[in-house]
Amino acid sequence: MIRNVIDGQPVEAADGRTSDVVDPATGKSYDTAALSGAADVDAAYDAATRAFATWRRTTPAERQQALLALADALAARTDDLVDAEVANTGKPVALTRTEEIGVGIDQLRYFAGLARSLEGAAAGEYLAGHTSYVRREPVGVVGQVAPWNYPFMMAIWKIAPALAAGNTVVLKPSDTTPASASLVGEIAASVLPAGVLNVVCGDRDTGRLVVGHPGVAMVSITGSTGAGKQVAAAAAKDVKRVHLELGGKAPAVVFADADLDSVVEGIVTGAFFNAGQDCTAVTRVLVAEPIAAELTERLVAAVREVRTGPPADESAFYGPLNNADQLARVSGIVEALPEHAQVLVGGHRVGEDGFFYAPTVVTGVRQDDAVVQQETFGPVVTVQTFGSESEALELANGVDFGLAASVWTRDHGTAHRCSMELDFGCVWVNTHIPLVAEMPHGGFKQSGYGKDLSHYGLEDYTRIKHVMHAHG
């Protein structure tokens, strides 16, 4: 059974309720998880509040050492974390190990170091006879909701900066992927003081309890735009701080001078890694008219070689969609395509077991089509053409989301102009999807606000206090 971790102890839900946890590669339940209610959430916040009284007063060096010790403890359990993540997600084993578990542990180490590098204005006499300086303090107890697309890594993105800044945490993983977060909580219990990191498993009702609890000073969620709006509305009632990393509809803007070999390779990786279940995934290819036919032909040929399959299939580039609802959603979007759209490859479920969906390329779409405007969160990419740079930018920016985009060109002037004009929080040039711990990740518009990763991510979990001393 997958348990909560509250006040340093693995525990079942107070009322004994559980929910089934399904393996997406088979579509069958393989375990149960605690289904937490109000008593469990109260207990977690009580523990986090008690722990905050002392954790907030630890020195940056002490927090660094604690988080480095946690990183070492997680690394020692890499095999167990990989097993938990693969069972929860059905992802390829090798990619999960290198691109998610290993990367997440490295990101934790980054934030451990960053705990000792807080920034602020220099102390000085900004008013005659007075000295002012800035204190950067932890916000308090933070409630966090992690998504199901990268369960382990997204948990790290949330807990690492929050703990490094001196906050304590109540983390709720997705109800479909609680295994790795619960394991992180159990491992952390052997390293961190009790109550510093608490994990409560459960469903959407549990999530509402976590974000609406009176004992929380800040709420952070990674999820859909709809979920983010609900969290922001709930937090507004008592003016909680909110950190939102929400949906995306990333364009790849391909100019006529681009290296098409690199473009095809980059789009295939950027669109279909993790079955396209990534807010930054390429979902819209915008290509200059002179090369549109050639790029589309080459892209379709490359996509025909992309395989999806279960974790044991070493030839599979990606695994299943995470759950039955997501499979139905992606299938429904493709089935509802307008008559003028054409599916060139894919567009169907793969196999009868599990939630696998074929890599899909759609052409003939128009800017106001749902498949262009709405987040799909699956292995589906559309192709549109443009005649000028201004039209390309208009199409790229013409959605409600603003998380990520890429530009493909050999011309530095084009790259600089587009990176300035594209209304997205991350713009790649001649690549798509890599992220590094040292650089911020977060979007504009309905993709949310606040940053993950980098020192900006740490600062989001702090509050600023001005202190002024009168001389003499």
C-alpha positions as CSV (number, residue, x, y, z in Angstrom):
1,M,0.0,0.0,0.0
2,I,1.2,3.6,-0.8
3,R,0.9,5.6,2.4
4,N,1.0,9.2,3.5
5,V,4.0,10.5,5.3
6,I,3.0,12.8,8.1
7,D,5.3,14.1,10.9
8,G,8.1,11.8,9.7
9,Q,5.9,8.6,9.8
10,P,4.3,6.6,7.0
11,V,0.7,6.3,7.9
12,E,-2.6,5.2,6.3
13,A,-5.6,7.5,6.0
14,A,-7.2,8.2,9.3
15,D,-10.5,6.6,8.2
16,G,-8.8,3.8,6.4
17,R,-10.0,4.8,3.0
18,T,-8.0,3.8,-0.1
19,S,-8.1,4.2,-3.9
20,D,-6.8,2.0,-6.6
21,V,-3.6,2.9,-8.4
22,V,-3.5,1.8,-12.1
23,D,-0.6,0.8,-14.2
24,P,-1.1,2.8,-17.5
25,A,0.8,0.1,-19.5
26,T,-1.8,-2.5,-18.6
27,G,-4.9,-0.5,-17.5
28,K,-5.1,-2.6,-14.4
29,S,-4.8,-1.8,-10.7
30,Y,-1.5,-2.8,-9.2
31,D,-1.7,-1.2,-5.7
32,T,-3.8,1.0,-3.4
33,A,-3.0,4.4,-2.0
34,A,-4.2,6.3,1.1
35,L,-7.3,8.4,0.3
36,S,-6.8,11.3,2.6
37,G,-9.5,13.4,4.2
38,A,-9.7,16.4,6.4
39,A,-8.2,14.7,9.4
40,D,-5.1,13.7,7.4
41,V,-4.7,17.1,5.9
42,D,-5.1,18.7,9.3
43,A,-2.5,16.4,10.8
44,A,0.0,17.2,8.0
45,Y,-0.4,21.0,8.4
46,D,-0.2,20.7,12.2
47,A,3.1,18.8,11.7
48,A,4.4,21.3,9.2
49,T,3.5,24.2,11.4
50,R,5.4,22.8,14.4
51,A,8.4,22.0,12.2
52,F,8.4,25.5,10.7
53,A,9.1,27.0,14.1
54,T,12.6,25.5,14.1
55,W,13.3,24.8,10.4
56,R,12.9,28.5,9.6
57,R,15.7,29.3,12.0
58,T,18.2,26.9,10.5
59,T,21.1,28.5,8.8
60,P,21.4,28.3,5.0
61,A,24.4,26.0,5.5
62,E,22.4,23.7,7.7
63,R,19.6,23.6,5.1
64,Q,22.2,22.9,2.4
65,Q,23.6,20.0,4.2
66,A,20.2,18.6,4.9
67,L,19.1,18.8,1.3
68,L,22.4,17.3,0.1
69,A,21.9,14.4,2.5
70,L,18.4,14.0,1.1
71,A,19.8,13.9,-2.4
72,D,22.4,11.3,-1.4
73,A,19.6,9.2,0.2
74,L,17.5,9.4,-2.9
75,A,20.4,8.5,-5.1
76,A,21.1,5.4,-3.0
77,R,17.5,4.4,-3.7
78,T,17.5,5.2,-7.4
79,D,16.4,1.7,-8.4
80,D,13.5,1.8,-6.1
81,L,12.5,5.3,-7.3
82,V,12.7,4.1,-10.9
83,D,10.6,1.1,-10.2
84,A,7.9,3.3,-8.5
85,E,7.9,5.8,-11.3
86,V,7.7,3.2,-14.0
87,A,4.9,1.4,-12.3
88,N,3.0,4.6,-11.9
89,T,3.5,5.9,-15.4
90,G,4.5,3.1,-17.7
91,K,7.4,5.0,-19.1
92,P,10.6,3.5,-20.6
93,V,12.9,2.4,-17.9
94,A,16.2,3.8,-19.2
95,L,14.7,7.2,-20.0
96,T,13.1,7.4,-16.6
97,R,16.4,6.6,-14.9
98,T,18.5,9.1,-16.8
99,E,16.1,11.9,-17.8
100,E,13.8,12.1,-14.7
101,I,15.2,10.4,-11.5
102,G,18.8,11.3,-12.1
103,V,18.0,14.8,-13.3
104,G,15.6,15.4,-10.4
105,I,18.3,14.5,-7.9
106,D,20.7,16.8,-9.6
107,Q,18.1,19.6,-9.4
108,L,17.7,19.0,-5.6
109,R,21.5,19.4,-5.2
110,Y,21.3,22.7,-7.1
111,F,18.8,24.1,-4.7
112,A,20.8,22.8,-1.8
113,G,23.6,25.1,-2.9
114,L,21.3,27.9,-3.8
115,A,20.1,28.0,-0.1
116,R,23.4,29.8,0.6
117,S,23.0,32.4,-2.1
118,L,20.0,34.6,-1.2
119,E,19.9,37.9,-3.0
120,G,18.7,41.4,-1.9
121,A,19.4,45.1,-2.1
122,A,22.6,46.3,-0.4
123,A,22.3,47.9,3.0
124,G,22.7,51.6,2.8
125,E,21.7,55.1,3.9
126,Y,18.8,55.8,1.5
127,L,17.4,58.3,3.9
128,A,19.8,60.6,5.8
129,G,20.4,59.4,9.3
130,H,18.9,56.0,8.7
131,T,20.3,52.6,7.5
132,S,18.1,50.3,5.5
133,Y,18.5,46.7,4.6
134,V,16.4,43.8,3.2
135,R,15.6,40.5,4.9
136,R,14.6,37.6,2.7
137,E,12.5,35.3,4.8
138,P,10.6,32.0,4.2
139,V,6.9,32.4,3.5
140,G,5.8,29.8,6.0
141,V,4.0,26.5,5.5
142,V,3.5,25.7,1.8
143,G,0.8,23.5,0.3
144,Q,1.9,22.0,-3.0
145,V,0.1,19.9,-5.6
146,A,2.2,18.0,-8.1
147,P,1.0,16.6,-11.5
148,W,1.1,13.1,-13.0
149,N,3.2,13.7,-16.1
150,Y,6.6,13.8,-14.2
151,P,5.6,12.7,-10.7
152,F,9.1,12.5,-9.1
153,M,10.7,15.4,-10.9
154,M,7.8,17.8,-10.4
155,A,7.8,16.9,-6.7
156,I,11.5,17.9,-6.5
157,W,10.8,21.1,-8.4
158,K,8.3,22.0,-5.7
159,I,9.9,20.8,-2.5
160,A,13.5,21.7,-3.2
161,P,13.2,25.5,-3.5
162,A,10.6,25.6,-0.7
163,L,12.7,23.7,1.8
164,A,15.9,25.5,0.7
165,A,14.3,28.9,1.5
166,G,13.3,27.6,5.0
167,N,9.6,26.7,4.5
168,T,8.0,23.5,5.4
169,V,5.8,21.6,3.0
170,V,2.6,19.6,2.6
171,L,2.8,17.9,-0.8
172,K,-0.1,16.2,-2.5
173,P,0.8,14.1,-5.5
174,S,-1.7,13.2,-8.3
175,D,-4.1,10.5,-7.4
176,T,-2.9,8.5,-10.4
177,T,0.8,8.8,-9.5
178,P,1.4,8.8,-5.8
179,A,4.1,6.1,-5.5
180,S,7.3,8.0,-6.1
181,A,6.2,11.0,-4.0
182,S,5.3,8.8,-1.1
183,L,8.7,7.1,-1.4
184,V,10.4,10.5,-1.4
185,G,8.5,11.3,1.8
186,E,9.6,8.1,3.5
187,I,13.2,8.6,2.5
188,A,13.1,12.2,3.6
189,A,11.8,11.1,7.0
190,S,15.2,9.5,7.7
191,V,17.1,12.6,6.8
192,L,15.0,15.7,7.6
193,P,13.4,16.8,10.9
194,A,9.9,15.4,11.4
195,G,7.2,17.5,9.8
196,V,9.5,19.4,7.4
197,L,8.2,17.4,4.4
198,N,4.7,15.8,4.6
199,V,3.0,13.9,1.8
200,V,-0.7,13.3,1.7
201,C,-2.1,11.1,-1.1
202,G,-5.7,11.4,-2.3
203,D,-8.1,12.6,-4.9
204,R,-9.3,16.1,-6.1
205,D,-11.2,16.5,-2.8
206,T,-8.0,16.0,-1.0
207,G,-6.3,18.6,-3.2
208,R,-9.0,21.1,-2.4
209,L,-8.4,20.5,1.3
210,V,-4.7,21.1,0.8
211,V,-5.0,24.3,-1.1
212,G,-7.9,25.7,1.0
213,H,-6.5,24.9,4.4
214,P,-6.3,27.9,6.8
215,G,-2.8,26.7,8.0
216,V,-1.1,27.3,4.6
217,A,0.7,30.5,3.7
218,M,1.3,29.7,0.1
219,V,0.0,27.3,-2.5
220,S,1.9,26.0,-5.5
221,I,0.3,23.8,-8.2
222,T,1.5,22.4,-11.5
223,G,-1.5,21.3,-13.5
224,S,-4.1,22.4,-16.1
225,T,-5.2,26.0,-16.5
226,G,-8.6,25.1,-15.2
227,A,-7.2,23.6,-12.0
228,G,-5.0,26.7,-11.6
229,K,-8.0,29.0,-11.8
230,Q,-9.8,27.1,-9.1
231,V,-6.7,27.2,-6.9
232,A,-6.3,31.0,-7.4
233,A,-9.9,31.6,-6.6
234,A,-9.7,29.5,-3.4
235,A,-6.6,31.2,-2.3
236,A,-8.1,34.7,-2.9
237,K,-10.5,34.1,0.0
238,D,-7.7,34.7,2.5
239,V,-5.1,36.2,0.2
240,K,-2.7,33.2,0.1
241,R,0.4,33.5,-2.0
242,V,-0.1,31.4,-5.2
243,H,2.5,29.9,-7.6
244,L,1.0,28.5,-10.8
245,E,2.7,26.4,-13.5
246,L,-0.1,25.6,-15.9
247,G,-0.8,24.5,-19.5
248,G,1.0,25.2,-22.7
249,K,0.5,25.2,-26.5
250,A,4.1,25.5,-27.7
251,P,4.8,26.4,-31.3
252,A,7.9,25.5,-33.3
253,V,8.4,28.3,-35.8
254,V,10.5,27.0,-38.7
255,F,11.9,29.5,-41.2
256,A,13.0,28.7,-44.8
257,D,16.7,28.8,-44.0
258,A,16.5,26.3,-41.1
259,D,18.5,23.0,-41.1
260,L,15.7,20.6,-41.8
261,D,17.6,17.6,-40.4
262,S,17.9,19.4,-37.0
263,V,14.3,20.6,-37.3
264,V,12.8,17.1,-37.8
265,E,14.9,15.6,-35.0
266,G,14.1,18.4,-32.6
267,I,10.3,18.4,-33.4
268,V,10.1,14.6,-33.0
269,T,11.8,14.8,-29.6
270,G,10.0,17.9,-28.5
271,A,6.6,16.6,-29.5
272,F,6.6,13.0,-28.5
273,F,8.9,12.7,-25.5
274,N,6.8,11.4,-22.6
275,A,3.9,10.9,-25.0
276,G,3.6,14.6,-25.5
277,Q,2.5,14.9,-21.8
278,D,4.6,18.0,-21.2
279,C,3.4,21.6,-20.9
280,T,6.4,22.6,-23.1
281,A,5.9,19.9,-25.8
282,V,5.9,21.0,-29.4
283,T,2.2,21.0,-30.3
284,R,2.1,23.4,-33.3
285,V,4.6,23.4,-36.2
286,L,4.5,26.7,-38.0
287,V,6.6,26.4,-41.2
288,A,7.5,28.9,-43.9
289,E,5.5,28.2,-47.1
290,P,8.6,27.5,-49.4
291,I,9.7,24.5,-47.3
292,A,6.3,23.4,-45.9
293,A,5.8,20.4,-48.3
294,E,9.4,19.1,-47.8
295,L,9.3,19.5,-44.0
296,T,5.9,17.9,-43.7
297,E,7.0,14.9,-45.8
298,R,10.2,14.4,-43.8
299,L,8.4,14.9,-40.5
300,V,5.8,12.3,-41.3
301,A,8.5,9.8,-42.4
302,A,10.3,10.3,-39.1
303,V,7.2,10.0,-37.0
304,R,6.4,6.7,-38.7
305,E,9.6,5.3,-37.1
306,V,8.6,6.5,-33.5
307,R,7.4,3.6,-31.3
308,T,5.3,3.6,-28.2
309,G,5.3,0.6,-25.9
310,P,5.5,-0.7,-22.4
311,P,8.5,-0.3,-20.1
312,A,10.0,-3.6,-21.1
313,D,10.1,-2.5,-24.8
314,E,13.6,-1.1,-25.3
315,S,12.7,0.2,-28.7
316,A,9.8,2.4,-27.4
317,F,10.5,6.1,-27.4
318,Y,7.5,6.8,-25.1
319,G,5.0,4.9,-23.0
320,P,1.3,5.2,-22.5
321,L,-0.9,8.1,-21.7
322,N,-1.2,8.4,-18.0
323,N,-4.8,7.3,-17.4
324,A,-8.0,6.3,-19.1
325,D,-9.5,9.8,-19.0
326,Q,-6.4,11.2,-20.7
327,L,-6.6,8.6,-23.4
328,A,-10.3,9.4,-24.0
329,R,-9.5,13.1,-24.1
330,V,-6.7,12.8,-26.7
331,S,-8.8,10.4,-28.8
332,G,-11.7,12.8,-28.6
333,I,-9.8,15.8,-29.8
334,V,-8.5,13.9,-32.8
335,E,-11.9,12.3,-33.6
336,A,-13.5,15.8,-33.4
337,L,-11.2,17.3,-36.0
338,P,-13.0,19.4,-38.6
339,E,-13.4,18.2,-42.2
340,H,-10.6,20.5,-43.5
341,A,-8.0,18.9,-41.2
342,Q,-6.1,15.8,-42.3
343,V,-4.4,13.2,-40.2
344,L,-1.2,12.2,-42.1
345,V,0.1,9.6,-39.6
346,G,-1.3,8.2,-36.3
347,G,-4.6,9.3,-34.9
348,H,-5.5,6.1,-33.2
349,R,-5.0,4.0,-30.1
350,V,-2.3,1.4,-30.1
351,G,-3.2,-2.1,-28.7
352,E,-6.1,-3.1,-26.5
353,D,-4.3,-3.1,-23.2
354,G,-3.1,0.1,-21.5
355,F,-3.5,3.6,-22.6
356,F,-1.1,3.8,-25.7
357,Y,-1.7,6.3,-28.5
358,A,0.1,6.6,-31.8
359,P,2.3,9.6,-32.6
360,T,0.1,11.8,-34.7
361,V,0.6,14.6,-37.3
362,V,-2.3,16.7,-38.5
363,T,-2.3,19.2,-41.3
364,G,-4.9,21.5,-42.9
365,V,-5.8,23.1,-39.6
366,R,-6.9,26.6,-39.1
367,Q,-6.0,29.0,-36.3
368,D,-9.4,28.9,-34.6
369,D,-9.6,25.1,-34.6
370,A,-9.9,23.5,-31.2
371,V,-6.8,21.3,-31.9
372,V,-4.8,24.5,-32.3
373,Q,-6.2,26.5,-29.4
374,Q,-6.7,23.9,-26.7
375,E,-4.0,22.0,-24.8
376,T,-4.0,18.4,-26.0
377,F,-1.3,17.0,-23.7
378,G,-0.7,14.0,-25.9
379,P,1.4,12.8,-28.9
380,V,-0.4,15.1,-31.4
381,V,1.2,17.8,-33.4
382,T,-0.4,20.1,-36.0
383,V,1.3,21.8,-39.0
384,Q,0.4,25.3,-40.3
385,T,2.2,27.5,-42.8
386,F,3.1,31.2,-42.9
387,G,4.2,33.6,-45.5
388,S,6.1,36.2,-43.5
389,E,7.8,36.7,-40.2
390,S,5.0,38.9,-38.9
391,E,2.4,36.2,-39.8
392,A,4.5,33.6,-38.1
393,L,4.6,35.6,-34.9
394,E,0.8,36.3,-35.1
395,L,0.0,32.6,-35.4
396,A,2.5,31.7,-32.7
397,N,1.2,34.2,-30.2
398,G,-2.5,33.7,-31.2
399,V,-3.3,31.3,-28.3
400,D,-4.2,31.8,-24.7
401,F,-1.1,30.0,-23.4
402,G,2.5,31.4,-23.1
403,L,4.7,28.8,-21.6
404,A,7.3,27.8,-24.3
405,A,8.1,28.2,-28.0
406,S,11.0,27.5,-30.3
407,V,12.5,29.3,-33.4
408,W,14.4,27.4,-36.1
409,T,16.6,29.5,-38.3
410,R,20.3,30.1,-39.3
411,D,19.8,33.9,-39.1
412,H,20.7,35.5,-35.8
413,G,18.7,38.6,-36.6
414,T,15.6,36.5,-37.1
415,A,16.3,34.6,-33.9
416,H,16.8,37.7,-31.9
417,R,13.7,39.5,-33.2
418,C,11.5,36.4,-32.7
419,S,12.8,35.7,-29.2
420,M,11.9,39.2,-28.3
421,E,8.4,39.2,-29.9
422,L,7.3,35.7,-28.9
423,D,5.0,35.9,-25.8
424,F,6.3,32.9,-24.0
425,G,8.3,32.3,-20.8
426,C,10.9,30.2,-22.5
427,V,12.1,30.5,-26.1
428,W,14.5,28.0,-27.6
429,V,16.5,28.6,-30.8
430,N,17.3,25.6,-32.9
431,T,16.3,23.2,-30.1
432,H,13.2,22.5,-28.1
433,I,12.5,21.1,-24.6
434,P,15.8,21.1,-22.8
435,L,15.8,22.8,-19.4
436,V,18.6,23.4,-16.9
437,A,18.4,24.0,-13.2
438,E,20.1,27.3,-13.4
439,M,17.5,29.0,-15.7
440,P,13.9,29.8,-14.9
441,H,10.9,27.9,-16.1
442,G,7.4,29.4,-16.1
443,G,4.9,31.0,-18.4
444,F,2.8,34.0,-19.3
445,K,-0.9,34.5,-19.9
446,Q,-3.0,31.4,-19.0
447,S,0.2,29.4,-18.5
448,G,0.4,30.8,-15.0
449,Y,2.8,32.9,-13.0
450,G,5.8,32.2,-10.8
451,K,9.0,30.4,-11.8
452,D,10.3,26.9,-11.2
453,L,14.1,26.2,-11.2
454,S,16.8,28.9,-10.9
455,H,17.2,31.5,-8.2
456,Y,14.0,33.0,-9.3
457,G,12.2,29.8,-8.3
458,L,13.8,30.0,-4.8
459,E,12.8,33.7,-4.5
460,D,9.2,32.8,-5.2
461,Y,9.2,30.9,-1.9
462,T,10.5,33.9,0.1
463,R,9.0,37.1,1.4
464,I,10.8,40.5,1.4
465,K,11.0,42.6,4.6
466,H,12.5,46.1,4.7
467,V,14.3,46.9,8.0
468,M,15.3,50.6,8.7
469,H,17.4,51.7,11.7
470,A,17.6,55.3,12.8
471,H,21.1,56.5,13.6
472,G,22.0,57.5,17.0
